[in-house]
Amino acid sequence: MDIRTMTEYLPAELSQTYLLFLVVAVLLLFLLLFVHRRRRKEKRTVSKVFSAIAYERLDGLVVPNGDDGEIQIDHLLLTAKGLLVIDVKDVVGTVFGSDKMQDWTVINEERRFTFANPQPALYDRIAAIRAIVRQVPVTGRILFLDGAAFTKGVPRLVVDCDELLQEFTEQDKTSAKMKVEAFKPHWELIRSRAVPSEAGRLIRYRA
């Protein structure tokens, strides 16, 4: 029995309501599947980029912030160029933001919304890591995934996946390994200073 046959047994008003409900439910299901697949694809892309530039990675690390408090770092990477703090932003649309703007705006086909300039918070995370390891280069980047476009200029710490790869990939593998080995004691120091209950999830990419 198809949907049309089923609706013949319902009153006209209920039949239209039933069909409308069914159409909305199907559309919502397809939307949820699309969003789920997109997030899985983006997660794989980010993980692939991280594995290309990092030797080890800590996710969800919580460390002292230097003011008797704590600060969470979403991603901390051990690279041949030092320690790299990464904040990932998953937005779709045109992004209007600058180094000095307090709020950034995203405009897409569905809506317009604002969020706080993420760079000051990133500077705080970088400062917290630098307070623990003073002799290692520490920097940070805000990684915007595919779907975000800065049409009026790109803020200082913002990158996409390709730019992150280009900036932090070390071509000389021998030299890179030597640098990473020199950074390792400082990396372990950070792990030892992490809040015990929030020590972060460690991911090793290669020796």
C-alpha positions as CSV (number, residue, x, y, z in Angstrom):
1,M,0.0,0.0,0.0
2,D,1.5,3.3,-1.1
3,I,1.2,6.7,0.7
4,R,-1.5,7.9,-1.7
5,T,-3.6,4.8,-1.0
6,M,-3.2,5.2,2.7
7,T,-4.3,8.8,2.7
8,E,-7.5,7.9,0.9
9,Y,-8.7,6.4,4.2
10,L,-8.1,9.6,6.1
11,P,-10.3,12.7,6.2
12,A,-9.2,15.4,3.8
13,E,-7.7,17.7,6.4
14,L,-5.9,14.9,8.2
15,S,-4.7,13.6,4.9
16,Q,-3.0,16.9,4.0
17,T,-1.6,17.3,7.5
18,Y,-0.2,13.7,7.3
19,L,1.4,14.4,4.0
20,L,2.9,17.7,5.1
21,F,4.3,16.0,8.3
22,L,5.8,13.2,6.2
23,V,7.4,15.6,3.8
24,V,8.9,17.7,6.6
25,A,10.2,14.5,8.4
26,V,11.9,13.2,5.2
27,L,13.5,16.6,4.6
28,L,14.8,16.8,8.1
29,L,16.2,13.3,7.8
30,F,18.1,14.2,4.6
31,L,19.3,17.4,6.3
32,L,20.6,15.4,9.3
33,L,22.3,12.9,7.1
34,F,23.9,15.7,5.0
35,V,25.2,17.5,8.1
36,H,26.5,14.2,9.6
37,R,28.4,13.3,6.5
38,R,29.8,16.8,6.1
39,R,31.1,16.7,9.7
40,R,32.7,13.3,9.2
41,K,34.4,14.5,6.1
42,E,35.7,17.6,7.8
43,K,36.9,15.7,10.8
44,R,38.8,13.4,8.5
45,T,40.3,16.4,6.6
46,V,41.4,18.1,9.9
47,S,42.9,14.9,11.2
48,K,44.8,14.3,7.9
49,V,46.2,17.9,8.0
50,F,47.2,17.5,11.7
51,S,49.0,14.2,11.0
52,A,50.9,15.8,8.1
53,I,52.4,18.5,10.2
54,A,52.5,17.1,13.7
55,Y,54.5,14.3,15.4
56,E,52.2,14.2,18.5
57,R,48.9,16.0,19.4
58,L,47.0,16.7,22.6
59,D,43.2,17.3,22.4
60,G,41.2,18.9,25.2
61,L,44.3,19.9,27.3
62,V,43.7,22.0,30.4
63,V,46.7,23.9,31.8
64,P,47.2,26.8,34.4
65,N,46.6,30.2,32.9
66,G,49.1,32.1,35.1
67,D,46.3,33.9,37.1
68,D,45.5,31.1,39.5
69,G,43.0,29.7,37.0
70,E,42.9,27.2,34.2
71,I,42.5,27.4,30.4
72,Q,41.4,24.7,27.9
73,I,43.3,24.2,24.7
74,D,41.3,22.3,22.0
75,H,44.4,21.1,20.0
76,L,48.1,21.4,20.8
77,L,50.5,20.0,18.2
78,L,54.1,19.1,18.4
79,T,55.6,20.2,15.1
80,A,59.1,20.6,13.7
81,K,58.6,24.4,14.0
82,G,57.6,24.3,17.7
83,L,54.3,24.0,19.5
84,L,51.2,25.0,17.7
85,V,47.9,25.8,19.4
86,I,44.9,25.3,17.1
87,D,41.3,26.5,17.4
88,V,39.0,25.0,14.8
89,K,36.0,27.0,13.5
90,D,33.3,25.3,11.5
91,V,31.1,28.0,9.9
92,V,29.6,28.3,6.4
93,G,29.3,31.6,4.6
94,T,31.0,34.9,4.2
95,V,33.0,35.9,7.3
96,F,33.5,39.6,8.0
97,G,36.2,40.0,10.7
98,S,39.5,41.8,11.4
99,D,42.2,41.8,14.0
100,K,40.6,44.8,15.8
101,M,36.9,44.0,15.5
102,Q,35.4,42.8,18.7
103,D,32.8,40.6,16.9
104,W,32.9,38.8,13.6
105,T,29.9,38.3,11.4
106,V,28.9,35.3,9.2
107,I,26.4,35.7,6.4
108,N,25.1,32.8,4.4
109,E,21.9,31.9,2.5
110,E,20.1,30.9,5.7
111,R,21.0,33.4,8.3
112,R,23.3,36.0,9.7
113,F,25.0,35.7,13.1
114,T,28.0,37.1,15.0
115,F,30.6,35.5,17.3
116,A,33.3,37.0,19.4
117,N,36.7,37.6,17.7
118,P,38.5,34.3,18.6
119,Q,42.0,35.8,18.4
120,P,42.2,37.3,21.9
121,A,41.3,33.9,23.4
122,L,43.9,32.2,21.2
123,Y,46.5,34.7,22.5
124,D,45.6,33.7,26.0
125,R,46.1,30.0,25.2
126,I,49.5,30.7,23.6
127,A,50.5,32.7,26.6
128,A,49.6,29.9,28.9
129,I,51.8,27.4,27.0
130,R,54.7,29.9,26.8
131,A,54.5,30.4,30.5
132,I,55.3,26.6,30.9
133,V,57.9,26.3,28.1
134,R,59.9,29.5,27.6
135,Q,62.6,28.1,25.3
136,V,60.4,26.6,22.6
137,P,58.7,28.5,19.8
138,V,54.9,28.6,20.5
139,T,52.4,30.0,18.1
140,G,48.7,29.5,17.3
141,R,46.3,29.5,14.4
142,I,42.5,29.6,14.0
143,L,41.6,27.0,11.4
144,F,38.5,27.7,9.4
145,L,37.2,24.7,7.5
146,D,35.9,24.6,3.9
147,G,32.8,26.7,3.6
148,A,34.1,29.9,5.2
149,A,35.2,32.8,3.0
150,F,36.9,36.0,4.1
151,T,36.2,38.4,1.3
152,K,37.3,41.6,3.0
153,G,40.7,40.5,4.2
154,V,41.9,37.7,6.4
155,P,42.8,38.3,10.1
156,R,46.4,37.7,11.2
157,L,46.0,34.3,12.8
158,V,43.3,32.8,10.5
159,V,44.2,30.0,8.1
160,D,42.5,27.3,6.0
161,C,43.8,23.7,5.7
162,D,46.0,24.4,2.7
163,E,47.6,27.4,4.3
164,L,48.3,25.4,7.5
165,L,49.9,22.6,5.5
166,Q,52.0,25.1,3.6
167,E,53.2,27.0,6.7
168,F,54.0,24.1,9.0
169,T,55.1,21.2,6.7
170,E,58.9,20.6,7.2
171,Q,60.4,19.4,3.9
172,D,63.7,18.2,5.4
173,K,62.6,15.1,7.4
174,T,66.0,14.5,9.0
175,S,66.1,18.1,10.3
176,A,62.5,18.0,11.4
177,K,63.1,14.9,13.5
178,M,66.1,16.4,15.2
179,K,64.1,19.5,16.1
180,V,61.2,17.5,17.4
181,E,63.5,15.5,19.6
182,A,64.9,18.7,21.1
183,F,61.3,19.9,21.8
184,K,60.2,16.6,23.4
185,P,61.3,17.4,27.0
186,H,59.3,20.6,26.9
187,W,56.3,18.7,25.4
188,E,56.5,16.3,28.3
189,L,56.7,19.2,30.7
190,I,53.4,20.5,29.4
191,R,51.8,17.2,29.9
192,S,53.1,17.0,33.5
193,R,51.7,20.5,34.2
194,A,48.2,19.7,32.8
195,V,45.3,19.5,35.2
196,P,45.2,15.8,36.2
197,S,41.6,15.2,35.4
198,E,41.8,17.1,32.1
199,A,45.2,15.9,30.9
200,G,44.1,15.7,27.3
201,R,43.9,12.9,24.8
202,L,47.3,12.1,23.3
203,I,47.6,11.1,19.7
204,R,51.0,10.0,18.3
205,Y,51.5,10.2,14.6
206,R,55.1,8.9,14.2
207,A,58.2,8.4,16.2
